[in-house]
Amino acid sequence: MASTESETTTFYQNVVVMRHGDRKDNLDPTWIKTAERPWDPPLVDNGMARAFRTGRTFRTILPFQIHRVFVSPFIRCVQTASEVVAALCAVDVEANAKSSTDVIKFDPSKVKVSIEYGLCEMLNKEAIRVDVAPKDGNFGFDVPLLETMFPSGTLDPSLERVYGK
């Protein structure tokens, strides 16, 4: 029997792993003293801009399209992913755009994103800086609020998380 194209075609699944951008507590160590959530520092402005540029670079140099983004629920990770997703979904983005705020139109069909608890470091006092870990062990992620940070239409709420809260 003759072999068909579907029997001989090889399919690839590409995976890109990326860390978060520049976090506030590394740039300003005094931030922790007044932070409501010292274990969950946001990005600094430069970190946001670098994340957006990284997304633009992915669009330019990767030989494949990114279709799905999974992200940790820490704010720095969500902010990083949001900027990358915005750059990947941007339509007619200007060459001098520096962040998602410079993008007028998005095509949310290009990338879907989901928050996954299993992608964060261990949620305990040994993995998080001991002096800032929540005393009660409750990291208190507000996932509905975090989900609003992504460009409209890119969130996939139907995906079942591997790890629960």
N, C-alpha and C positions, 0 to 999 in steps of 0.2 A: 504494500500500500504506500502511496506517495505521501511524503511528509508535507504538512500544510504550514503556512507562515506562523500560525498561532502555536504550533508545536516547537518551532525553532527560535522564536523570538525570546530574547532575554530582557527582563524588566529589572530596573534598578530603583531602589528607594534611597534617596540621598538624605542624610541627616547633618544638620549644622548645629553645633553646640556653641552657645555664646554666654559669657558672663555679663553681669550688669555693668552699667557705666560708673562714673566717678561718684562715690557716695559722700554725703555731707559730713559725716563724722570723721572721715579720713582727711578732709580739707580743713575742718574746723572742729578740733577735739573738744572745745568748750560747748558745742551744740548739745551734747549728751546731758549736760547739767540741767538744762531747762526743757528738754524734749519730753513730750507726753508719752511717746513710744520710743525710748532710746535704743531698743533692739531693732528698730525698723526705720533706719535713716533714708530720707529721699535722696534723689540725685541732685547734684549741683547743676547750675545752668550749662556749664561746659559738658557735663555728662549727658545731658539731654541732647545737646547739639551733636556730640560725637555719636550717639546712638542713631540719630537721624541720618548722619553722614554714612554710618555703617550700612543702614538699610539701602541708601542710594547706591553704595558700592556693591552690595549684594545684587541689586538689579542689573548693574553694569557688568560685573566680572563673573558671576556664577553661570555655568553653562546649563543651568536648570532653574526652573521657577520654584519659589518656596510657596507651598499651598497651605501649610498648617504650622501654627506656632503654639507651643505649650510653654507656659510660664509659671514660675513660682509665685505665691501670693505676697511676697515681700514687696513693699512699695517701690524700692529701687529697681526691682526686676520688672514689675508691671510698667513703670515709667520707661525703662529701656525698651521693652517689647513694644509698647505703644508707639514710640518714635520709629522703631524699625518697621512696624506694620504700616504706619502712616506713609513712610517713604516707599514701601513696596506697593502700596495701593494708590499712590498719588497719580493723578491724571494731569498731564501738561504742566508738570512742576517746573518752576523757573530755575535756572542754573544757580542762582545765588540764594535759594531757599535754605534756611538754616535750621528749621524745625517744623513740626507738624502745624504750627500756627501760621506758617507761610504757605500752606497748601490750601487751595480754594476748593478743589474737587477731588473726591476719592472714589475709587471703584472697589467696593467691598467684596466683590465676587473673586478678587484675586487671592486673598488670604483669609483664612479663618483662624481664630485664636481662642484658646481655652486656658483657664487657670487650673493648675494641677498642684495640689499640696505635696505630692511625692517628689517634686523637683526642688524643694528647699532643703537647706541643711537641716540636720536633725533638730527638732524643736525641743531642745533641752538646754540646761545650763552648761553642759560640757561643750556643745558645739557653738553656741552663741557666747559672745563675750560675757563672762560670769558676772561682771559688775553691772551689766545692763539687762540681763535676761529678766523677764517678768518673774517676780517672786512667787506668784501663784501658778506659774507654768502656763498661763493662758495668753497666747500670743494675739488673740483678739482680731483676727483678720476680718475686715468688713468686705467680703467678696462682692456683694452687689455694688458697693461704692467703687471698688477697684475695677469692676467690669465697665463702668461708665467712662473710664479713661481711654478706652480704645476707640478708634474711628468708628462712627456709626455703621452698623451692618456687618462688622468684622467678627463680632463675638459669636461663638457657637455654643449656646446654652444647652444644647441637646446632648452633648458629649458627657458620658458618665465618667466621673473622676475615678482614678485608680485608688487613690487614698481619700478617705473622708476627713473631716476636720480633725 
